[in-house]
Amino acid sequence: MKPFEKCPVCGGELEGKQVEKLLRGGGNTVSMKVPAEVCLHCGERLYAEDVVKSFEEIRGKLHKREFSHFRTLGQSFTVEENWPNNKIQPTTFVGADLNVMFLRSLNDIR
């Protein structure tokens, strides 16, 4: 039996799906596919208890920079501070020991 028959947020119908989940920790991000019960009305995602425990373990590894069970998947970027639309701002995160701002442009890669 499922823990919820209806969405706990809106009461909508739930459907089992494979969803993409992004987890962040220590300035790093992991992308993965996981099973979830997804509300067909509001989009709320419900995860099984063992899946949530794995999320916590993965975040811990990211914070500790233990990457042995991960593989590289592309690169991450943010916009530069001088982006033409000033409503768009660069993303910042707190690293292990200091604040770090990603201000890389495509020219930095070359």
FENBEL-V992355 format. One record per residue. N is the residue number from 1. RES is the residue in one letter. OMEGA is omega as a letter, one per 30 degrees, with the letter a starting at -180 (NA if undefined). NEAR is the number of other ideal C-beta (glycine too) atoms within 10 Angstrom. Layout:
[[N & RES & OMEGA & NEAR] [N & RES & OMEGA & NEAR]]
This chain:
[[1 & M & l & 4] [2 & K & l & 10] [3 & P & a & 9] [4 & F & l & 13] [5 & E & l & 10] [6 & K & l & 13] [7 & C & l & 20] [8 & P & a & 12] [9 & V & a & 13] [10 & C & a & 13] [11 & G & a & 11] [12 & G & l & 16] [13 & E & l & 13] [14 & L & l & 20] [15 & E & l & 10] [16 & G & a & 10] [17 & K & l & 13] [18 & Q & a & 10] [19 & V & l & 14] [20 & E & a & 9] [21 & K & l & 16] [22 & L & l & 8] [23 & L & a & 17] [24 & R & l & 13] [25 & G & l & 18] [26 & G & l & 17] [27 & G & a & 17] [28 & N & a & 18] [29 & T & l & 13] [30 & V & l & 19] [31 & S & a & 11] [32 & M & l & 14] [33 & K & a & 10] [34 & V & l & 17] [35 & P & l & 12] [36 & A & l & 20] [37 & E & a & 20] [38 & V & l & 20] [39 & C & a & 21] [40 & L & a & 13] [41 & H & a & 14] [42 & C & l & 11] [43 & G & l & 12] [44 & E & l & 17] [45 & R & l & 14] [46 & L & a & 18] [47 & Y & l & 16] [48 & A & a & 14] [49 & E & a & 8] [50 & D & l & 8] [51 & V & l & 13] [52 & V & l & 12] [53 & K & l & 11] [54 & S & l & 15] [55 & F & a & 17] [56 & E & l & 11] [57 & E & a & 11] [58 & I & l & 20] [59 & R & l & 16] [60 & G & l & 12] [61 & K & l & 19] [62 & L & l & 19] [63 & H & a & 14] [64 & K & a & 11] [65 & R & l & 12] [66 & E & a & 12] [67 & F & a & 12] [68 & S & a & 5] [69 & H & a & 9] [70 & F & l & 14] [71 & R & a & 6] [72 & T & l & 6] [73 & L & l & 10] [74 & G & l & 6] [75 & Q & l & 7] [76 & S & a & 11] [77 & F & l & 15] [78 & T & l & 17] [79 & V & l & 16] [80 & E & a & 12] [81 & E & a & 11] [82 & N & l & 8] [83 & W & a & 12] [84 & P & l & 6] [85 & N & a & 7] [86 & N & l & 8] [87 & K & l & 5] [88 & I & a & 11] [89 & Q & l & 11] [90 & P & l & 15] [91 & T & l & 10] [92 & T & l & 13] [93 & F & l & 15] [94 & V & l & 10] [95 & G & a & 13] [96 & A & a & 10] [97 & D & a & 6] [98 & L & l & 6] [99 & N & a & 9] [100 & V & l & 12] [101 & M & l & 12] [102 & F & l & 14] [103 & L & a & 14] [104 & R & l & 15] [105 & S & l & 11] [106 & L & l & 7] [107 & N & l & 6] [108 & D & a & 8] [109 & I & a & 8] [110 & R & NA & 5]]
